[in-house]
Amino acid sequence: MSTEVVELSARKQRKHKFREKLEGLLEQFKKIMVLNIDSVGSNQMQQVRMVLRGECELLMGKNTIIRKVLTDYCAKIPELENLIPFVKGNVGLAFTNGDLNDIKEKIVKNKVPAAAKSGAFAPVNVSIPAGPTGLDPGQTNFFQSMNIATKISRGAIEIINEVRLINAGERVSASATSLLAKLNIKPFFFGIGVLTVYDEGFAYDACVLDWTDADLLAKFYGGVSVCAALSLALNYPTQASLPHILVNGFKNLLALSVATDYTFEESKQAKAFLENPDAFKSAAPAGGAAAAAKAPEPEPEEEEEEDMDFDLFG
C-alpha cells in the first residue's frame, strides 16, 4: 500500500471521528458559543479546558467540516441553520448546558500577556511611562529617531515625559515593536473571545449576555414607545397605544366641556379653576405657598466695635 493511500485513509478516519464527536456534542448539549481563538496558544487553550472541565466542552476543527456536519444535522435540528453563518474565520465551538454568563466569564478571564507584533492591529492604546529605562547611553539615537525626549541619569537613559506610542486600532510599527522589546514591555493581552451564542434555536451576539435587567427593561420600553407612536400615527389602535388614545380622548372631552356649557363629573374641578383661580390658592400644600410666604429671617446685626479708651500697656 502506497504512502498516499495510507495518508488518505488516516485523514478519512480523522474526519469520521471528528464528525462523530461533533454529532455527539450536538446531541448532548443545547447551548453553543462560537469562540474567537486568534493568537491563542495550545498551552492557554489547555488551561481553559481545565477551568471548564465538567461544565463545558471545547471543539476546534476546520470550518468546512464543521459547517458540513451542521448542515447535515439540520435534518434533525433545523434551527442549527441559524448558527452556520457564524462559523467563519479562526473560530472554535464551546458546548454547554450550564449558565452562559458564567461560562463566558470563565472563558474570557483567561488571558496572557503578549509582545507587540509589527504590522498587527493594536487592541488598546500603548504608552511608555516617564522614568528610567535601564538602557545604556549609546542607544540615545534610537530614541531621538522616534522624537522621544530623554536624558542621561545615573549612567542610563531616562524618558522625560510619558509617550503615547501606539493608538488602538492602528497597525504597530516596526520601530514601536523594537522599542517595546528593548524595554521588555508586553503591552497586549490575548485570550479566547466569545463572538456568538446559540441557545434554544436562536443565534445572537455574545454582548447580549452582558446586559442587565435594567438594560432589558429599557429596550423593552423603548420598543413599546415606538410601537405606540407608530400606532397613533397610523390611527391603528393597539394595546401599546390604547392608554394614549384614552388620555387624548379625555383631553378632547375636557376641552369641549370648557368651551361649552356642558359639564360632567370629571370636568367640574377644571371649569371651577378656570372660573375662579384665586379660590384654589388656599388649597396649596402647607409646605408650598405657606413656606414661600414665610417672612425671611432678619439678618444678624453686626456688632459695633467699642472704642478702646485705655492703653494696652497702661
PEUR-V241311 format. One record per pair of residues at least 24 apart in sequence whose C-alpha atoms are under 10 Angstrom apart, sorted by the first residue. I is the first residue (numbers start at 0). GAP is how many residues later the second one is. Records with the same first field share a line. If there is no record, write none. Layout:
I=GAP, GAP
This chain:
14=46, 47, 50
17=41, 42, 43, 44, 47, 48, 51
18=46, 47, 49, 50, 51
19=49
20=38
21=37, 38, 39, 43, 44, 47, 48, 51, 71, 73
22=43, 46, 47, 49, 50
24=32, 33, 34, 69, 70, 71
25=44, 47, 51, 54, 69, 70
26=46, 49, 50
27=67, 68, 69
28=27, 28, 65, 66, 67, 68, 69, 170
29=65, 66, 67, 68, 168, 169, 170, 171
30=25, 63, 64, 65, 66, 67, 68, 69, 166, 167, 168, 169, 170, 171, 172
31=24, 25, 26, 51, 61, 62, 63, 64, 65, 68, 164, 165, 166, 167, 168, 171
32=25, 50, 59, 60, 61, 62, 63, 67, 70, 71, 160, 161, 162, 163, 164, 165, 166, 170, 171, 172, 173
33=24, 25, 49, 52, 53, 54, 57, 58, 59, 60, 61, 159, 160, 161, 162, 163, 164, 169, 171, 172
34=24, 25, 51, 52, 55, 56, 57, 58, 59, 69, 72, 73, 157, 158, 159, 160, 161, 162, 171
35=52, 53, 54, 55, 56, 57, 155, 156, 157, 158, 159, 160
36=52, 53, 54, 55, 56, 153, 154, 155, 156, 157
37=51, 52, 53, 152, 153, 154, 155
38=51, 75, 150, 151, 152, 153
39=71, 72, 150, 151, 152, 153
40=71, 149, 150, 151
43=66, 67, 68, 146, 147, 148
44=62, 65, 146, 147
46=60, 63
47=58, 59, 60, 61, 62, 63, 143, 144
48=58
50=52, 55, 56, 59
51=42, 44, 51, 54, 55
53=42
54=40, 41, 42, 43, 44, 47, 48
55=38, 39, 40, 41, 42, 44, 47
56=36, 37, 38, 39
57=34, 35, 36, 37, 38
58=32, 33, 34, 35, 36
59=30, 31, 32, 33, 34
60=29, 30, 31, 32
61=25, 26, 27, 28, 29, 30
62=24, 25, 26, 27, 28, 29
63=24
65=26, 27
76=124
77=123
78=119, 120, 121, 122, 123, 124
79=118, 119, 120, 121, 122, 123
80=120, 121, 122
81=116, 119, 120, 121, 122
82=113, 114, 115, 116, 118, 119, 120, 121
83=119
84=118
85=109, 110, 111, 112, 117, 118, 119
86=109
90=101, 102, 103, 104
91=100, 102
92=101, 103, 104
93=100, 103
94=103
95=103
96=102
99=97, 99, 106, 109
100=105, 107, 108, 109
101=107
103=88, 89, 90, 93, 102, 105, 106
104=89, 104, 105
106=84, 85, 86, 87
107=82, 83, 84, 85, 86
108=82, 83, 84
109=79, 80, 81, 82, 83
110=77, 78, 79, 80, 81, 82
111=74, 76, 77, 78, 79
112=72, 73, 74, 75, 76, 77, 78
113=71, 72, 73, 74, 75, 76, 77
114=62, 65, 66, 69, 70, 71, 72, 73, 74, 75
115=56, 57, 58, 60, 61, 62, 64, 65, 69, 70, 71, 72, 73
116=54, 55, 56, 57, 59, 60, 61, 63, 64, 71
117=53, 54, 55, 56, 57, 58, 59, 60
118=51, 52, 53, 54, 55, 58
119=49, 50, 51, 52, 53
120=45, 46, 47, 48, 49, 50, 51, 52
121=44, 45, 46, 47, 48, 49, 50, 65, 66
122=43, 44, 45, 46, 47, 48, 64, 65, 66, 67
123=42, 43, 44, 45, 46, 63, 64, 65
124=39, 40, 41, 42, 43, 44, 45, 62, 63
125=37, 38, 39, 40, 41, 42, 50, 54, 60, 61, 62
126=35, 36, 37, 38, 39, 40, 60
127=31, 33, 34, 35, 36, 37, 38, 51, 52, 55, 57, 59
128=30, 31, 32, 33, 34, 35
129=28, 29, 30, 31, 32, 33
130=26, 27, 28, 29, 30, 31
131=24, 25, 26, 27, 28
132=24, 25, 26, 49, 50, 51
133=24, 48, 49
134=47, 48
141=33, 36, 37
142=32, 36
144=30
145=29, 30, 33
